[in-house]
Amino acid sequence: MAAGRISVYHVGMATRPVTDPFVLHACELLSCLGPCKATRMFGGWGISVDGMNVAIIAWDTLYLKSNGQTEAAWLAAGGRPFVYEAKGKPMRLRYHTPPEEALESPALMAPWAWLALEAAVAARRPRQPSKHLGKAAKSS
């Protein structure tokens, strides 16, 4: 892993180093985005850069953040959506697998990492308030 790209995860208030080899590999692959922070979540991992979630690892599979604007690119490259079951129904989150060859090196992952960051930045932008909320705010 590149110097300065140390991944950590938080348990309560304590910070512990990541030792899972696949998580370390995923952080190395995403290192073009900057230092990654890996956090344990729901039996898997969340990976963030600058406080934005860009990836998750579930069932030993890396999924990168997507959205309505980027989903076609993921699907065209053979990406599979992240699907889990809740209350007997399949649920989809906006994350997709990168192409298999992208798992080989940071250089091959870079375009997909940037696409995931683009989706994360878009998700962070404040949404326009609805007209209903605007009226309530004006009457206050």
N, C-alpha and C positions, 0 to 999 in steps of 0.2 A: 504494500500500500504506500502511496506517495506520502512524503513527510508533510505534516500539517493537515492531513486528511483523516485524522483519528476519529473513529466512530465510537460512540458511547451509548449506553441505554440507561434509563433511569428507573429505579425501583424505589418507590416512595420518594424520600428525599436523597437517597444515596445514588451515586453515579458509579457504574461498573463498566469495565471494558467489555466490548463485544468479543466473544471467542468463537462464535459460529462461523465456520469457514465460508459457507455460502453467503451469509450476510456481509462478511468482509469483502468477498469477491464482488458482490452487488455494489457496495460502496465504492470500490475501486473502479468499477465500470462506469459509475455515475460521477466520478471525480472531476470531470470537465465542468460540472455545474458549481463546484466549490466543495467545502467540507460537508460531509453527510453526517446526519445524526440518525442512528438506528434506535428505535424504541419498541420494546415488546408490546404487543397488543393482540388480544383475542387468539392467543396460541400461535401467532405469527409475528411479523415485524412491520413497522411503518418506517419509511425512510424519508427524511425531510432535509431540505436545503434552505437556509435563511428562513426557517420557520414555516416553510410551505411543504406540504406532503407531495412528494413526486413519485413515490413507489410504495408498494406493499409486497411482502413476501408471505405467501400462504401455501401450505402443502409443498414446500421446497420449490416453489415456482415464483419467479419475479414478474410482477405486473407493474406497468408504468401508467401514470395518470393520463387520462384522455378526457375529451369532451365532445360535444356535438360537432365542433368545427374540425377536430383532429381524428375522429373515429374512423372515417373513410380511409385515411392513410394507414392506420393500424390494421384494419381489416384487409386492405389490399396487400399488405405485407405478410398476411397469414396470421396476424395476431388473434389470440383468443380472449374474449372478455372474461373478467373476473365474475364468477357466478357462485353463489353459496345458497344453502337452503335455510329458510326461516319459517317456522310454523308450517312445514310441509310444502312451501312454495319456493320456486327458484327466485332469487333476488340478484340483481345485477348492479354492480358499482362501475363507475366510469374509470376503469383500469383495464389495460390490455397487455398481453405478453408481447415482448419485442420479438423480432425475427431471431431464429436460433443462432445464426451466425453473429449477431450482435453480442451474444454472451461470450464471445471469444476474446474481445479486447475493448479497452476504453475507446479506441479510435473508431471501431465499428459500432459501438453503442452511442457515440456522441450525437448523431442526428436524432436518435430516438430519445435520448436524455433531454435534449433541447425541446423536443416536441412535448415531452411530459412537463417540463418547466413552463412552457407556454400555457398549457392547460391549467397548471397550478396557479400561475399569475392571473389568468382569466377568472378562476374561481375565487380569487382573493379580492377582486375588484368589487366595490360596493354596488349593489343592485339599485336600480332606480326605484324610489318609493312609489307605491301605488297611489292612484288618485284618492282613494279612500283614506289612506294614512295622511296624505297631504291636507285634506280637509280637517281632519282631527287636530293636526298640529296647528293649523291656522286659527282654530276656534279656541285654543288654549290661552 
